[in-house]
């Protein structure tokens, strides 16, 4: 029997995770709580709590309920973290510090018996170039963006608080999640979804980079499954290395567009308009392109095998909703 807390539960991945928990009964739960700054399209039957996670008193209140499983998805996205420097560190790093310290208080008050599982959504942005052809599990984490530095800082905190026995945590370095439903957000990677989502909905899409750009992707459905699997994983198998590179699909923008052509024909492809953006081009050129995530695969994490499958997931789960 578990109390489950999803931080960022009003967001797209948080909503899909909550639905999978409810529909599949993936984790036997007596209480599911979703926390976010606001809930605009909440369709999940669960307790919803609003607030600001960067406020230390919020973390104290959430920790006082002593959730057994905490999914930490709350963050501001890469582009915003880069342009709003102070906000990025306050939301993406200090909020984690406040939460972990609040959990430490509950751990000590319980005579050291309370030790929740914490699953943190990190990012492949923790890596910086120059890159090998494929990033393996031994490649150095050396971020070259504020967003990546914030995520890497949280990974270190999760590892240290776990080492001290306060939490039982792990960090999942998610691929870029694509195809995201709804409207574009402030993430610099938003166009990867936009060039598929908009044409499938009969709308024009802007491509700000060359179609030779290669990147690492997984679907929203796969992201929710990653999180569920992590919540039930025997963390002793991690051998103290609590950050994982997750499986995904490495493909070029041209290969994405070809998959769109397979799914919806040339008329959809014709809705993509090239409009180079030097700011986005510079950021994308510093991103990872391909991975060899052998540890995560050995631990049972799974993603799609082709970008065609990722488009199929969007069509099945989100296109007509």
C-alpha positions in Angstrom: 0.0 0.0 0.0 1.5 3.3 -1.1 1.1 7.0 -1.0 2.3 8.3 -4.3 3.2 12.0 -5.0 3.8 13.3 -8.5 5.6 16.7 -8.5 4.7 18.3 -11.9 1.5 16.2 -12.0 -0.3 18.8 -14.1 2.2 18.5 -16.9 2.0 16.2 -19.9 4.2 13.4 -18.7 2.8 13.7 -15.1 -0.7 13.3 -16.5 0.3 10.2 -18.6 2.1 8.7 -15.6 -0.9 9.2 -13.3 -3.2 7.6 -15.9 -1.0 4.6 -16.2 -0.9 4.2 -12.4 -4.7 4.4 -12.3 -5.6 2.3 -15.3 -3.0 -0.4 -15.0 -2.9 -0.4 -11.2 0.8 -0.5 -11.8 1.6 0.5 -8.2 -0.9 -0.6 -5.5 -2.0 2.7 -4.2 -4.3 4.0 -1.5 -3.5 7.7 -2.3 -2.4 9.5 -5.4 -1.5 13.2 -5.1 -0.7 15.4 -8.0 1.2 18.7 -7.3 1.8 21.5 -9.7 1.6 25.3 -10.0 -1.7 24.9 -11.9 -3.8 22.3 -13.5 -5.2 23.3 -16.9 -6.1 19.9 -18.4 -6.3 17.5 -15.5 -8.3 14.4 -16.4 -6.9 12.2 -13.7 -8.9 11.1 -10.7 -6.5 12.1 -7.9 -6.0 14.7 -5.2 -4.6 17.8 -6.8 -2.5 20.3 -4.9 -1.2 23.6 -6.2 1.7 25.6 -5.0 5.3 26.7 -5.6 7.9 24.0 -5.1 10.7 26.6 -4.9 9.1 27.8 -1.6 10.7 25.8 1.3 7.3 25.7 3.2 5.7 23.9 0.3 8.3 21.1 0.5 7.8 20.9 4.2 4.0 20.4 3.8 4.4 17.8 1.0 7.0 15.8 3.0 4.9 15.8 6.1 2.4 13.5 4.4 5.3 11.0 4.1 4.7 9.7 0.6 6.1 6.3 -0.2 6.9 7.1 -3.8 7.8 10.5 -5.1 8.1 11.2 -8.9 9.9 14.5 -9.3 9.0 15.9 -12.7 8.6 19.6 -11.8 11.0 21.9 -13.7 11.2 24.8 -16.1 12.3 23.8 -19.5 15.7 24.2 -21.2 15.1 27.4 -23.2 13.6 29.3 -20.2 16.3 28.0 -17.8 18.9 29.5 -20.2 17.3 32.9 -20.6 16.0 33.3 -17.0 19.1 32.3 -15.1 18.0 32.9 -11.5 14.6 31.3 -12.0 16.2 28.2 -13.5 18.4 27.6 -10.5 15.6 28.4 -8.0 13.1 26.0 -9.7 15.3 23.3 -11.1 17.9 23.0 -8.3 16.9 24.8 -5.1 13.5 23.2 -5.1 15.2 19.8 -5.0 17.4 20.9 -2.1 14.3 22.1 -0.1 12.5 18.8 -0.8 15.4 16.6 0.2 15.9 18.5 3.4 12.2 18.3 4.2 12.4 14.5 3.6 15.4 14.4 5.9 13.4 16.0 8.7 10.7 13.3 8.3 13.3 10.6 8.1 14.8 11.7 11.5 11.4 12.2 13.1 10.5 8.6 12.2 13.5 7.2 14.0 15.2 6.7 10.6 12.6 4.3 9.3 10.9 6.6 6.7 12.9 6.3 3.5 10.8 7.1 0.4 11.6 6.0 -3.2 12.3 9.2 -5.2 12.4 9.0 -9.0 13.9 12.2 -10.5 13.5 13.1 -14.2 17.0 14.3 -15.2 18.0 14.9 -18.8 20.6 14.1 -21.5 21.4 17.8 -21.1 23.8 16.7 -18.3 26.3 15.8 -21.1 28.4 18.2 -23.1 30.6 17.8 -26.2 32.8 16.8 -27.7 30.9 13.5 -28.0 31.8 10.0 -29.1 29.7 8.4 -31.8 27.6 6.9 -29.1 27.5 8.0 -25.5 28.0 5.0 -23.2 27.4 4.6 -19.5 31.0 5.6 -18.7 30.9 9.0 -20.5 31.6 12.1 -18.4 28.7 14.3 -17.3 29.9 17.8 -18.2 26.9 20.0 -19.0 27.3 23.1 -21.2 23.9 24.8 -20.4 22.3 26.1 -17.3 19.5 23.6 -17.6 22.0 20.7 -17.8 24.0 22.0 -14.9 20.8 22.2 -12.8 19.9 18.7 -13.6 23.4 17.4 -12.9 23.3 19.1 -9.5 20.1 17.4 -8.6 21.6 14.0 -9.6 24.4 14.5 -7.2 22.0 15.4 -4.4 19.8 12.4 -5.1 22.9 10.2 -5.0 24.2 11.7 -1.7 20.9 11.7 0.2 20.4 8.1 -0.9 23.9 7.2 0.3 23.0 8.6 3.7 19.9 6.4 3.8 17.4 9.4 3.8 15.8 8.4 0.5 16.1 5.6 -2.0 16.5 7.6 -5.1 17.5 7.4 -8.7 17.8 9.8 -11.6 16.5 9.1 -15.1 18.2 10.9 -18.0 15.3 11.1 -20.3 15.6 11.4 -24.0 13.8 14.3 -25.7 10.1 13.3 -25.3 8.5 13.4 -28.7 5.8 13.7 -30.1 4.4 15.9 -27.3 0.7 16.7 -27.6 -0.7 20.2 -27.2 1.0 23.5 -27.9 4.7 24.1 -28.2 6.5 25.1 -25.0 9.6 27.2 -24.3 12.0 24.2 -24.6 14.6 24.7 -27.3 13.8 21.1 -28.4 10.1 21.9 -28.9 10.5 21.9 -32.7 11.2 18.1 -32.7 7.6 17.6 -31.8 6.2 20.5 -33.7 7.4 19.3 -37.1 5.4 16.1 -36.6 2.4 17.3 -34.4 1.5 20.3 -36.4 1.4 18.7 -39.9 -0.6 15.7 -38.5 -3.2 18.3 -37.3 -3.2 20.1 -40.7 -1.0 23.1 -39.4 2.2 24.7 -40.7 5.3 23.9 -38.7 8.6 25.8 -38.5 11.9 23.9 -38.7 14.7 26.1 -37.2 17.6 23.8 -37.9 19.1 21.7 -40.7 17.4 18.4 -41.5 20.9 16.7 -40.9 20.6 17.4 -37.1 20.6 14.1 -35.2 19.0 13.6 -31.8 17.8 11.1 -29.2 14.0 10.6 -28.7 11.4 8.5 -26.8 7.6 8.8 -26.7 5.5 10.2 -23.8 4.2 6.7 -23.3 7.7 5.3 -23.0 8.6 8.2 -20.5 5.7 7.2 -18.2 6.7 3.5 -18.4 10.3 4.5 -17.5 9.1 6.2 -14.4 6.9 3.3 -13.3 9.6 0.8 -13.9 12.1 2.9 -11.9 9.6 3.2 -9.0 9.7 -0.6 -8.6 13.3 -1.3 -9.4 15.7 -3.0 -6.9 18.1 -0.1 -6.5 20.8 -2.4 -5.1 21.4 -3.4 -8.7 22.6 0.2 -9.4 25.7 -0.4 -7.3 25.6 3.2 -6.0 25.5 4.7 -9.5 22.0 6.1 -9.3 21.8 8.0 -12.6 20.8 6.1 -15.7 21.0 6.9 -19.4 17.7 5.6 -20.8 17.0 3.9 -24.2 15.6 5.8 -27.1 15.8 6.3 -30.9 18.6 8.2 -32.6 17.5 9.8 -35.8 18.0 12.8 -38.0 15.4 15.4 -38.6 15.3 14.1 -42.2 14.5 10.7 -40.9 11.7 12.2 -38.7 10.3 13.8 -41.7 10.4 10.6 -43.7 8.5 8.8 -40.9 5.9 11.6 -41.1 5.7 10.9 -44.9 5.0 7.2 -44.2 2.3 8.1 -41.7 0.5 11.0 -43.4 1.8 11.5 -46.9 3.5 14.3 -48.8 0.8 16.9 -48.0 1.8 16.7 -44.4 5.5 17.1 -45.1 4.8 20.1 -47.3 3.5 21.9 -44.2 7.0 22.0 -42.7 8.7 25.3 -43.5 12.5 25.8 -43.0 13.2 29.0 -41.1 16.8 28.9 -39.6 17.1 30.3 -36.0 20.8 30.9 -35.1 20.1 30.8 -31.4 18.4 27.4 -31.6 21.0 26.1 -34.0 23.8 27.0 -31.6 22.1 25.2 -28.7 21.2 22.1 -30.7 24.8 21.8 -32.0 25.9 21.2 -28.4 23.4 18.4 -27.6 24.0 14.7 -27.5 23.0 12.7 -30.6 23.2 9.0 -29.8 23.5 6.6 -26.8 24.5 3.1 -25.9 22.4 2.7 -22.7 23.4 -0.8 -21.8 22.9 -0.5 -18.0 19.3 0.7 -18.4 18.4 -1.9 -21.0 19.9 -4.7 -18.7 17.7 -3.3 -15.9 14.6 -3.7 -18.0 13.9 -0.2 -19.4 12.4 -0.2 -22.9 11.6 2.4 -25.5 10.4 2.4 -29.2 12.6 0.8 -31.9 11.9 3.4 -34.6 10.6 6.9 -35.1 7.7 5.4 -37.1 6.6 3.8 -33.8 6.9 7.1 -31.9 4.5 8.7 -34.5 2.2 5.7 -34.1 2.1 6.3 -30.3 1.1 10.0 -30.8 -1.6 9.0 -33.3 -3.0 6.4 -30.9 -2.8 8.3 -27.7 -3.2 12.0 -28.6 -4.0 13.0 -32.1 -7.8 12.9 -31.8 -7.9 14.1 -28.2 
